[in-house]
Amino acid sequence: MSDSDDPFEPRRPGTDPERESDGRGYLSVDEIPETAPARELDWATRLANATPSLPRLLKYAIAITVAVLWIVPFLGLFMASLRPLNEIIQGWWHLEGMTLTLENYQQAWTYRTAPMRRALINTLIVTVPAVLVVMLLGAMAAYPFARFEFPLKTTLFFLILLVMAAPPELVAMGNYNTLREVGLFDTYMGLILVHIGWGLGWVVLFLRNYLLGIPKELEEAARIDGASRYQIFRTIILPLSTPALVSVAVIQFTWVWNAFFFPLVFMRSPELYLAPQVLPLMRGRIQVEWGLVAAGSVMTMIVPVLLFLTLERYYKQGMVAAVTD
Amino acid sequence: MDSLRNSLQRLDPRSGHGADEPVSREREGNRFAQLRGSDFVESIPFWLPATLLVLLFVYGAIGWNVAISFTGWSGLGQPDYTNFTLEMYRQMPADQNFRASLRNTVALLVAFTSVSLVVGLGLALLVDRKIRFENTFRTIYLLPMALSFVVTAIFWSWMYASDGLINTTLAAVGLEALAFDWLGDPRFKLAAVIFALVWQFSGYCMIVYLAGLRSIPDDHYEAARIDGASTLTLYRRVIIPQLRSSTIGATVVLMVFALKAFDFIYVMFGDNPGRSADILAVTMYRQAFSASEWAYGAAIAVVLFALALTIIGPYAYTQYKRGAL
């Protein structure tokens, strides 16, 4: 290669590449090895390659249109949360004379009936134990269903699985009464217990299928060495199922954090409200304060969305595994 | 018992040798068949906590709910469980509101599920066609799944508002005639809900289909190409038939999601959306928790459960026959 040869150096349009190759030391088209990057082609060929054919153009046009359609609501919410009400009412998509303010966030943070500050903490108080306990109990139950042979195994397994078929409305009234009887109504403990019972169905199925896909050799070796079931569970099963447990954690977290129906039925004191319960209140009755609602929505969704974006792989694995086993 | 087994295994000169393992496992099976009981005893602490929670908070609640539906209880005092009556179920067929919400629930199930599947399949095929930024597109399409129904309902009701983005866009491109009061007009209420739900869930169908597409062996495509199949034939004869199990799995999950559309409709319209958008879940909540018609609400929840079982029952049964569960 000659001294002035830089494959990324732009070429003057309109010059003949053949002549250039002797005069200025560029490679001619014929000299370029087949494995060379496309950039070393002359500009005309490059342009022809870059000009999309109709199907390709169509493909990207559809992909981008759908992506825009998917993004617009997020964008609108975000814009509205940062602008004063009088600007939003004229349409958040008008960019001229845009004023950015954190007023809405401040208002939502200290909203009078149920400030977001407290609602978000409340949601966290409910979500974290509901997720951790489901992970632990689910893994514990999945282990014997995947590895032991005992009478009643199939029956018990089905008993837990059927939970997935029951709509939440079906257990709302019964649990309303149960929690009243035991004095856990309108407490986080009650709500957490309902969430745990509710989540166990798919978690046990998912973890058990995951364990079935892991070879047993390690456990058998440990048993021969005299390890107890408990030791095997703690030192082999739990570490091996870490990826599946992360999937469980992400999905269950999103699920419990976003839940609306159970809190609506079981949490009645405004100071105990969870974030999804507060949002509809903020909307008010007559004049909707979109900025306030938007700020509250952004605050509510930021945690699960960030979690989703960082652990997307695990989220997808869990969601797909539920149907493709 | 366990230690006995271990010591016997140690005495067996062949145990511990990898090559003989299948034999020794089989022998173990015969010799210790009577110890199965101990496996059962050992397994109890693992599955018992999960099973108890499920029994109490799911089955207990379902049982209580069914019991209430057979009383005439309307919220005051204690229900009289000795007074068995089918009155609640008998009054359903004559109840116009109930019939409307049953019809809407079925319409929602069918329309939402089929549209989501079609959109999801389209997105999956699009993303699978060696598109650039595939990961970005996939993430964008799936992102709505991470949102709370409450947030989705709030910003879609904003999009649908008479001066919202949808109508503004229609006006801007000269289609004022198509700008309706989406959430006020009985003709469009349910369709508006379905559209927003499709927006939220077609990303889920996409990942299920993508997993299905990627599990089709490459030689199937090649064989079809060598036979001179056109792209259309390729899709119709090779790809779509292989996605059957993905479709069935996704359908079941979507229908279960659709039954949870409560959050969505409740946030958009409150607990009385009118006959054009009422669904069973909302009717149940209104009867039980707003009108204190406990027994009637419970009976509606039972109908909802029956609906869910007719969807999931056959699927669970075929999965069980196949040995997948």
Interface residues (C-beta under 8 A of the other chain):
Chain A: K59 Y60 I62 A63 V66 A67 L69 W70 I71 V72 P73 F74 G76 L77 G91 W93 L137 G138 M140 A141 Y143 P144 F145 F148 E149 F150 P151 L152 L156 F157 F158 L159 I160 L161 L162 V163 M164 A165 A166 P167 P168 E169 L170 V171 A172 M173 G174 N175 N177 T178 L193 V194 I196 G197 W198 L200 G201 V204 L205 E220 R223 I224 G226 S228 R229 F233 T254 W257 N258 A259 F260 F261 L264 V265 P276 L279 P280 R283 W290 V293 A294 S297 T300 M301 P304 V305 L307 F308 L309 E312 Y315 K316 M319 V320 A322 V323 T324 D325
Chain B: D2 S3 N6 Q9 R10 S15 G16 E21 R25 R36 D39 F40 E42 S43 P45 F46 W47 P49 A50 T51 L53 V54 L55 L56 F57 V58 Y59 G60 A61 I62 G63 W64 N65 I68 L123 L126 V127 R129 I131 F137 T139 I140 Y141 L142 L143 P144 M145 A146 L147 S148 F149 V150 V151 T152 I154 F155 W156 W158 M159 D163 L165 T168 W199 G203 Y204 I207 V208 A211 G212 S245 S246 G249 A250 V252 V253 V256 L259 K260 F262 D263 Y266 V267 L280 A281 M284 Y285 A288 F289 W294 G297 A298 A301 V302 L304 F305 A308 L309 I312 G313 A316 A324 L325
